[in-house]
Amino acid sequence: MKSSRCKLLSLLAACMAGLAALSAPAFAETVGEVNTAFKLIGPDHKVVVEVFDDPRVGGVSCYLSRARTGGVSGALGLAEDKSDSSVACRQIGDIHFNGALPRQEQVFSESASILFKHVRVVRMVDSRRNALVYLVYSDKLVDGSPKNSVTAVPVPASQPIPLK
């Protein structure tokens, strides 16, 4: 009885972790960075290049470049990063879908200030052209930025994109 209960709890925990992985935005890893302004105290201002894999589309990776504010406030995590960012998504292997995709879905989000500002990447499906379109932008609780960047990954015509 105790063994079957443990197995059931383990199975339930594994299922919940799997569902969380499917619905959670991706996490990025840093590819590199360049300094853009020297700061006497604290880290320099920089542009960081990160990469993340689309959590629902295997074989697609997105490269994101964005500004990071340095100085004392940047070191303490109190600075607000600029809204300048760029995205380039590419097919890096065979494309496969982890289930049906919604027409639009956030696939990446990261804080750009201590409160209320985020850099977000949204995937949109262009079913007419059989392509995945990725948009990066920043938002803020009161006043977001219109600065944005867009990229698209064509999917072979023989492989229709499954939609919800």
Beta strands, then each sheet from edge to edge (+ up, - down):
strand 1: 29-37
strand 2: 45-53
strand 3: 57-68
strand 4: 85-97
strand 5: 104-111
strand 6: 117-126
strand 7: 131-140
strand 8: 148-154
sheet 1: 1+ 2- 3+ 4-
sheet 2: 5+ 6- 7+ 8-
end
